[in-house]
Amino acid sequence: MASPYAQSDHRVRLEWGPVGAAETAPDSTYAVVVDVLSFTTTLSVAMDIGAEVLPYRWRDAGASALARDRGATLAVGRLEAAADPASGAVSLSPAALRESAGVERLVLPSPNGSAISSALARGGAQVVGACLRNRSAVAQWLAIRLLADPNAVVVMVAAGERWAADDSLRPALEDLLGAGAVVSALGEAGVGGWSPEASAAAYTFEAFLGSLSDVLRSCSSGQELIGRGFGEDVDIAAQLDTSPHVPLLRGDVFLRAQ
């Protein structure tokens, strides 16, 4: 008997975090990771500048070794880079990455989207990264494949955030909006079969479509980043359909999909 959490009756699904990904991804053809105020927006900027990205688990000592072995730059946390601006370190900040020169390959650890991507890489689904900036590009890429194969299934994995008190999952509005943005665009392309969870995300996105920047700046995660001095990151994350690139995970590295 299929798990009741797998959304098996639907071909466009949505779940939260690494546990949700584990429930819904095993029998999915495509898995779309959405981490709007961190990983996938930075990932989209990396694709724009032509850099390859290796997702990696957060706070794992092996990240430095991986960067060294693969001839890559290791991204650090936003606060770590901001504390020593003279170091020129690349960080999780999309604004900082956009201003960085000469980054061709990047090891990008993050506690949510990157960790989920790394876990999904070991499964059978093709993994792509989505945010508001590239939602139409991702939806168009998926729609071609979903319409060509009626048995193909996609799960949107909203990364969410973590509560500092106990490291439990905090569902985050920005990731609901990002996932819903892709689902909504899939609908415009003629892809149906949405689960109730995916439908709710799409309807939420459509409700806030005219005020995305204000919503991202006033939601909890946006307020957190603005309070830490990273308001520009929030503004970049709110830019709808400004990137034409689809980050596709091949092996352990995100590349531009062809």
C-alpha positions as CSV (number, residue, x, y, z in Angstrom):
1,M,0.0,0.0,0.0
2,A,1.3,3.4,-1.0
3,S,2.1,5.9,1.8
4,P,-0.7,8.4,2.4
5,Y,1.9,11.1,2.4
6,A,3.3,10.3,-1.1
7,Q,0.5,12.1,-2.9
8,S,0.5,9.2,-5.4
9,D,-2.8,10.1,-7.0
10,H,-1.3,13.3,-8.4
11,R,1.5,14.1,-10.9
12,V,2.3,17.6,-9.5
13,R,3.0,17.3,-5.8
14,L,4.4,19.4,-3.0
15,E,6.0,18.6,0.3
16,W,8.2,20.3,2.9
17,G,11.8,19.7,3.9
18,P,14.1,16.7,3.8
19,V,11.5,14.3,5.3
20,G,8.8,15.4,2.9
21,A,11.3,15.0,0.0
22,A,12.0,11.4,1.2
23,E,8.2,10.7,1.2
24,T,7.4,12.0,-2.2
25,A,10.6,11.9,-4.3
26,P,11.3,8.1,-4.6
27,D,8.6,7.6,-7.3
28,S,8.9,11.1,-8.8
29,T,10.5,11.7,-12.2
30,Y,11.5,15.3,-11.2
31,A,12.2,16.9,-7.9
32,V,12.2,20.7,-7.7
33,V,14.0,22.2,-4.7
34,V,12.7,25.6,-3.6
35,D,14.7,27.7,-1.1
36,V,13.9,31.3,-2.0
37,L,15.7,33.4,0.6
38,S,18.9,31.4,0.4
39,F,20.1,28.5,-1.7
40,T,18.0,28.5,-4.9
41,T,18.1,32.2,-5.4
42,T,21.9,32.2,-5.0
43,L,21.9,29.1,-7.3
44,S,20.0,31.1,-10.0
45,V,22.6,33.9,-9.7
46,A,25.4,31.4,-10.1
47,M,23.8,30.0,-13.3
48,D,23.5,33.6,-14.6
49,I,27.2,34.2,-14.2
50,G,28.0,30.8,-15.7
51,A,29.3,29.1,-12.5
52,E,28.8,25.4,-11.7
53,V,27.5,24.7,-8.2
54,L,28.2,21.7,-5.9
55,P,25.5,21.6,-3.2
56,Y,26.8,20.3,0.2
57,R,25.7,19.6,3.7
58,W,25.8,22.5,6.1
59,R,28.6,22.8,8.6
60,D,30.3,19.7,7.3
61,A,34.1,19.8,7.6
62,G,34.4,17.9,4.3
63,A,33.2,21.0,2.3
64,S,36.7,22.5,2.3
65,A,38.2,19.3,1.1
66,L,35.6,19.0,-1.7
67,A,36.3,22.6,-2.8
68,R,40.0,21.9,-2.9
69,D,39.7,18.6,-4.7
70,R,37.3,20.0,-7.4
71,G,39.1,23.3,-7.8
72,A,36.1,25.2,-6.5
73,T,35.5,28.2,-4.4
74,L,33.9,27.4,-1.0
75,A,31.0,29.7,-0.1
76,V,30.7,30.7,3.6
77,G,27.8,32.0,5.6
78,R,26.5,35.5,5.1
79,L,27.5,36.7,8.5
80,E,31.0,35.1,8.3
81,A,31.7,36.9,5.1
82,A,30.2,40.2,6.3
83,A,32.4,40.0,9.5
84,D,35.6,40.1,7.3
85,P,34.8,41.9,4.1
86,A,38.5,42.3,3.3
87,S,38.8,38.6,2.9
88,G,36.8,38.7,-0.4
89,A,35.0,35.4,0.6
90,V,32.1,34.3,-1.4
91,S,28.9,33.7,0.6
92,L,25.4,32.4,0.4
93,S,24.3,36.0,-0.3
94,P,23.0,36.3,-3.9
95,A,23.9,40.0,-3.9
96,A,27.5,39.2,-2.9
97,L,27.8,36.4,-5.4
98,R,26.6,38.7,-8.2
99,E,29.4,41.1,-7.5
100,S,32.1,38.3,-7.3
101,A,34.6,38.0,-10.1
102,G,36.1,34.8,-11.5
103,V,33.9,32.3,-9.8
104,E,33.6,29.3,-12.1
105,R,32.8,26.5,-9.7
106,L,31.3,26.9,-6.3
107,V,30.8,24.6,-3.3
108,L,27.6,25.9,-1.8
109,P,26.6,24.6,1.6
110,S,23.3,25.6,3.2
111,P,21.2,24.1,6.0
112,N,18.1,23.6,3.9
113,G,18.1,23.7,0.1
114,S,21.6,22.5,-0.4
115,A,21.2,19.7,2.1
116,I,18.0,18.6,0.4
117,S,19.6,18.7,-3.0
118,S,22.5,16.6,-1.8
119,A,20.1,14.0,-0.4
120,L,18.0,13.9,-3.5
121,A,21.0,13.4,-5.7
122,R,21.3,9.9,-4.3
123,G,17.8,9.1,-5.5
124,G,16.3,8.5,-8.9
125,A,14.6,11.8,-9.6
126,Q,16.1,14.5,-11.8
127,V,16.7,17.4,-9.4
128,V,16.3,21.1,-10.5
129,G,16.5,24.3,-8.4
130,A,13.7,26.9,-8.6
131,C,13.0,30.3,-7.1
132,L,10.9,33.3,-8.1
133,R,13.7,34.5,-10.5
134,N,13.6,31.5,-12.7
135,R,10.1,30.0,-12.1
136,S,8.9,30.4,-15.8
137,A,12.1,28.9,-17.1
138,V,11.8,25.9,-14.8
139,A,8.1,25.5,-15.5
140,Q,8.7,25.6,-19.3
141,W,11.5,23.0,-19.0
142,L,9.3,20.7,-16.9
143,A,6.2,21.2,-19.0
144,I,7.9,20.0,-22.2
145,R,8.8,16.8,-20.4
146,L,5.6,16.3,-18.5
147,L,3.4,16.8,-21.5
148,A,5.5,14.4,-23.6
149,D,5.4,11.7,-20.9
150,P,2.0,11.2,-19.3
151,N,3.5,9.0,-16.6
152,A,6.1,11.6,-15.5
153,V,5.6,13.1,-12.0
154,V,7.1,16.2,-10.4
155,V,7.4,17.0,-6.7
156,M,8.0,20.5,-5.5
157,V,10.1,20.4,-2.3
158,A,9.7,23.6,-0.3
159,A,12.8,23.7,1.8
160,G,11.5,25.7,4.7
161,E,13.7,27.1,7.5
162,R,14.8,25.9,10.9
163,W,13.7,27.0,14.4
164,A,16.8,28.0,16.4
165,A,15.3,26.5,19.6
166,D,15.2,22.9,18.4
167,D,16.2,22.8,14.8
168,S,12.7,21.6,13.8
169,L,11.3,22.6,10.4
170,R,9.7,26.0,10.1
171,P,7.5,26.2,7.0
172,A,8.4,29.5,5.3
173,L,6.0,31.6,3.3
174,E,8.7,32.5,0.7
175,D,9.2,28.9,-0.2
176,L,5.4,28.3,-0.5
177,L,5.3,31.2,-2.9
178,G,8.3,30.0,-4.9
179,A,6.9,26.5,-5.2
180,G,3.4,27.9,-6.0
181,A,4.9,30.1,-8.7
182,V,6.3,27.1,-10.6
183,V,3.0,25.2,-10.2
184,S,1.0,28.2,-11.4
185,A,3.2,28.4,-14.5
186,L,2.9,24.7,-15.1
187,G,-0.9,25.2,-15.2
188,E,-0.5,28.0,-17.7
189,A,1.5,25.5,-19.8
190,G,-1.3,22.9,-19.7
191,V,0.0,20.6,-16.9
192,G,-2.7,19.5,-14.5
193,G,-3.0,16.8,-11.9
194,W,-2.1,19.0,-9.0
195,S,-2.3,17.7,-5.5
196,P,-4.2,19.8,-2.9
197,E,-0.9,20.8,-1.4
198,A,0.4,22.0,-4.8
199,S,-2.9,23.7,-5.6
200,A,-2.8,25.6,-2.3
201,A,0.7,26.8,-3.1
202,A,-0.3,28.0,-6.5
203,Y,-3.3,29.8,-5.3
204,T,-1.2,31.5,-2.6
205,F,1.3,32.7,-5.1
206,E,-1.5,34.0,-7.4
207,A,-3.0,35.9,-4.5
208,F,0.2,37.7,-3.7
209,L,1.4,38.1,-7.3
210,G,1.0,41.9,-7.3
211,S,2.9,42.4,-4.1
212,L,5.7,39.9,-4.0
213,S,8.4,42.3,-3.0
214,D,6.4,43.8,-0.2
215,V,5.4,40.3,1.0
216,L,9.0,39.0,1.0
217,R,10.3,42.0,2.8
218,S,7.6,41.8,5.5
219,C,7.4,38.0,6.1
220,S,9.4,36.5,9.0
221,S,12.3,35.3,6.9
222,G,12.6,38.6,5.1
223,Q,12.5,40.5,8.3
224,E,15.3,38.3,9.7
225,L,17.6,39.0,6.7
226,I,16.8,42.7,6.6
227,G,17.6,42.9,10.3
228,R,21.0,41.3,9.7
229,G,21.8,43.8,6.9
230,F,20.9,41.6,3.9
231,G,17.9,43.5,2.5
232,E,19.4,43.5,-1.0
233,D,19.2,39.7,-0.9
234,V,15.5,39.9,-0.2
235,D,15.0,42.3,-3.1
236,I,16.9,40.0,-5.5
237,A,14.8,37.0,-4.4
238,A,11.6,38.9,-5.2
239,Q,12.6,39.5,-8.8
240,L,10.1,37.4,-10.8
241,D,11.2,35.8,-14.0
242,T,14.5,37.6,-14.4
243,S,16.7,34.5,-14.9
244,P,16.3,32.2,-18.0
245,H,18.4,29.4,-16.6
246,V,17.3,26.0,-15.2
247,P,19.8,24.6,-12.7
248,L,19.9,20.8,-13.3
249,L,21.8,18.5,-10.9
250,R,24.0,16.2,-12.9
251,G,25.8,13.8,-10.5
252,D,26.8,16.1,-7.7
253,V,26.9,19.4,-9.6
254,F,24.3,21.9,-10.8
255,L,24.7,22.9,-14.4
256,R,22.6,24.9,-16.8
257,A,20.0,22.6,-18.3
258,Q,20.0,22.5,-22.1
